[in-house]
């Protein structure tokens, strides 16, 4: 099994190290053709605008969207979560390109320090920026064992404002009551929406997509990586079942060999 980690910018080395700890090979991915032989992909945290510009430069977005549409498992952490969302607010002037697929509305810097700016598509005055907190994760504990809490490391992190009916919420995070939330413009015919809630969603799953607003790769807890690995195995088993019942001969299944890319040391 080969798990790709998008290695344009951000914490891709930390994800590869976490995968190594659970006995899985992680490969650095920078070009569209490198996606072809992967079982799954992790899009790490980083600076989302910079990552988007680099992905556009390398013409990665069409291949990434096709990877998602093909049903391959993809996990986005922090900036990666923004990439996977169908809609992102709080972006800089001109916005940024998204991969999409995850039926969520994500605020780009929910926990960051964004001042009101006429060039932003919404204003934001929450001042937490970066912090660590214990999150309740009963679903993770049911699947991977251990305690039903995990350490959430948030670095100017996004937050999920809305999740569609097919999205499973895996974790949420308390929002301090003495801070204001984002103001989301509703358009010419709608009133602006102000996000004032006690908690905000920070981890979700929808089919083959997993999204976390925090950074599990920066902790010693590898259960999120194991959780994602089980998603990959489930997908591979379904693929094998489909192939075994089709007219395609099984001897052709392994025609393409995975790239033997170096692992970060």
C-alpha positions in Angstrom: 0.0 0.0 0.0 1.3 3.4 -1.0 -0.2 6.6 0.5 0.7 9.8 -1.2 1.2 13.0 0.6 0.9 16.3 -1.3 4.4 17.8 -0.9 4.0 21.3 -2.2 4.3 23.1 1.1 3.4 22.6 4.8 3.6 19.6 7.1 4.0 16.8 4.6 7.2 15.4 6.2 5.3 15.0 9.5 2.6 13.0 7.8 5.1 10.7 6.2 6.8 10.1 9.5 3.4 9.3 11.1 2.7 6.8 8.4 6.1 5.2 8.8 5.3 4.7 12.5 2.3 2.5 11.6 4.2 0.6 8.9 3.0 2.3 5.8 5.0 3.9 3.0 4.3 7.5 2.3 5.4 9.1 -1.0 5.9 12.8 -1.7 3.6 13.9 -4.5 4.2 17.0 -6.6 3.1 16.1 -10.2 -0.2 14.9 -11.6 1.2 11.7 -13.0 2.4 10.6 -9.5 -1.2 10.3 -8.4 -1.9 7.4 -10.8 -0.5 4.5 -8.8 -1.6 5.6 -5.3 -4.0 3.9 -3.0 -4.9 7.2 -1.2 -3.7 10.8 -0.7 -3.2 13.1 2.3 -3.3 16.9 1.7 -1.4 18.4 4.6 -1.7 21.6 6.5 0.1 24.7 5.4 -0.7 28.1 3.9 -3.7 27.4 1.7 -3.2 30.3 -0.7 0.4 29.3 -1.3 -0.5 25.7 -1.8 -3.2 26.6 -4.2 -0.8 28.7 -6.3 1.7 25.9 -6.4 -0.9 23.3 -7.3 -2.1 25.5 -10.1 1.4 26.0 -11.3 2.0 22.2 -11.5 -1.5 21.7 -13.1 -2.5 19.5 -10.3 -6.2 20.5 -9.8 -7.7 18.5 -12.6 -5.9 15.4 -11.5 -6.8 15.9 -7.9 -10.5 16.3 -8.7 -10.4 13.2 -10.8 -8.7 11.3 -7.9 -11.6 12.4 -5.6 -14.3 11.5 -8.2 -12.7 8.1 -8.7 -13.5 7.3 -5.1 -9.9 7.2 -3.9 -9.6 8.1 -0.1 -8.3 11.6 0.5 -7.6 13.1 3.9 -7.2 16.9 4.2 -5.8 18.4 7.4 -6.1 22.2 8.1 -5.3 23.7 4.7 -6.1 20.3 3.1 -9.6 20.5 4.6 -10.1 23.9 2.9 -9.0 22.3 -0.4 -11.6 19.5 -0.1 -14.6 21.7 0.8 -17.2 22.5 -1.8 -17.2 26.1 -0.5 -14.7 28.2 1.5 -15.3 31.7 3.0 -12.9 34.1 4.5 -10.6 34.0 1.5 -8.4 36.7 0.2 -9.4 38.9 -2.7 -9.9 36.8 -5.8 -10.4 33.6 -3.7 -8.5 30.4 -4.4 -9.2 27.2 -6.4 -10.6 24.3 -4.5 -10.8 20.5 -5.2 -14.2 20.1 -3.8 -16.1 16.9 -3.0 -16.8 17.5 0.7 -20.3 18.9 1.3 -19.2 21.5 3.7 -18.8 25.3 4.1 -15.4 26.0 5.6 -14.2 29.3 7.1 -10.6 29.6 5.9 -9.2 31.1 9.2 -11.9 30.4 11.7 -9.4 30.4 14.6 -7.0 32.9 13.1 -6.6 36.6 13.5 -8.4 38.2 10.6 -9.2 41.9 10.9 -12.0 43.5 8.9 -10.9 44.1 5.4 -12.8 45.3 2.4 -10.8 42.9 0.3 -12.0 39.8 2.2 -15.3 38.1 1.4 -16.1 38.1 5.1 -14.7 39.7 8.3 -13.6 37.9 11.4 -12.5 39.0 14.9 -11.7 35.8 16.8 -8.3 36.1 18.3 -7.2 32.6 19.3 -4.8 31.9 16.4 -2.9 28.8 17.5 -3.7 26.5 20.5 -4.0 23.0 21.7 -7.2 21.4 23.2 -8.6 18.0 24.1 -11.3 16.9 21.7 -14.0 14.3 22.3 -13.7 11.6 19.6 -15.9 8.6 20.5 -16.0 7.4 16.9 -12.2 7.3 16.7 -12.0 5.4 20.0 -14.6 2.9 18.8 -12.6 2.2 15.7 -9.0 2.5 16.9 -9.3 1.9 20.7 -7.7 4.0 23.3 -9.3 6.9 25.1 -12.2 8.8 23.7 -10.3 12.1 23.6 -7.5 13.2 21.4 -5.1 16.2 21.4 -6.1 18.8 18.8 -3.3 21.1 17.6 -4.8 24.1 15.9 -2.6 26.5 13.9 -4.6 29.4 12.5 -7.0 26.7 11.7 -10.2 26.6 9.6 -13.6 25.7 11.0 -16.6 23.9 9.4 -19.6 26.3 9.5 -22.0 24.0 7.8 -22.1 20.2 6.9 -24.4 18.5 4.5 -26.7 15.6 5.4 -24.3 12.9 4.2 -21.4 14.3 6.2 -20.5 12.5 9.4 -19.3 14.8 12.2 -16.4 13.2 14.1 -15.4 16.0 16.4 -16.3 19.6 17.3 -14.5 22.2 19.3 -15.8 24.8 21.8 -15.8 28.4 20.8 -15.1 31.0 23.5 -18.3 32.9 24.3 -16.4 36.3 24.6 -15.3 36.2 21.0 -17.2 37.1 17.9 -17.6 34.8 15.0 -17.3 35.4 11.2 -19.7 37.5 9.3 -20.7 35.7 6.1 -22.2 37.9 3.4 -25.5 36.6 2.1 -25.6 38.4 -1.2 -27.8 41.1 -2.6 -31.1 39.4 -1.8 -30.1 37.8 1.5 -29.1 39.1 4.9 -25.6 38.5 6.2 -25.2 35.4 8.5 -23.3 35.8 11.8 -21.8 32.7 13.2 -22.5 32.7 17.0 -22.4 29.1 18.2 -21.0 27.4 21.3 -19.1 24.8 19.2 -17.7 24.5 15.7 -17.2 21.3 13.7 -13.5 20.4 13.3 -13.5 16.8 11.9 -15.7 15.1 9.4 -16.0 12.1 7.0 -18.0 11.8 3.9 -17.6 8.6 2.0 -14.0 8.4 0.8 -13.1 11.9 2.2 -11.8 12.7 5.6 -11.2 16.2 6.9 -9.7 17.6 10.1 -9.1 21.2 11.0 -6.3 20.3 13.4 -3.0 18.6 12.9 -2.8 14.9 14.2 0.6 14.5 12.5 2.0 16.9 15.1 1.2 14.6 18.0 2.3 11.1 18.9 -1.3 9.8 18.6 -1.4 7.9 15.3 -5.0 6.8 15.5 -6.2 9.3 12.9 -3.7 7.8 10.5 -4.8 4.3 11.3 -8.5 5.4 10.9 -7.6 6.7 7.4 -5.7 3.5 6.6 -8.9 1.5 7.3 -10.8 3.8 5.0 -8.2 2.9 2.3 -8.5 -0.8 3.0 -12.3 -0.6 2.7 -12.0 1.1 -0.6 -9.5 -1.4 -1.9 -11.7 -4.3 -0.9 -14.6 -2.9 -2.7 -12.5 -2.3 -5.8 -11.2 -5.9 -5.8 -14.8 -7.2 -5.5 -15.9 -5.1 -8.5 -13.0 -6.3 -10.6 -13.4 -9.9 -9.6 -17.1 -9.8 -10.8 -16.3 -7.9 -14.1 -15.1 -9.2 -17.4 -11.6 -7.7 -16.9 -9.0 -10.5 -16.3 -7.4 -10.3 -12.9 -3.9 -10.7 -14.3 -4.1 -7.2 -15.7 -4.9 -5.6 -12.4 -1.3 -5.0 -11.4 0.0 -3.8 -14.7 1.1 -0.5 -13.2 3.7 -0.5 -10.5 3.8 2.3 -7.9 6.5 4.8 -8.0 9.5 4.1 -5.7 9.8 7.6 -4.2 12.1 8.3 -1.3 10.9 8.6 2.2 11.9 11.6 4.3 14.5 10.8 6.8 
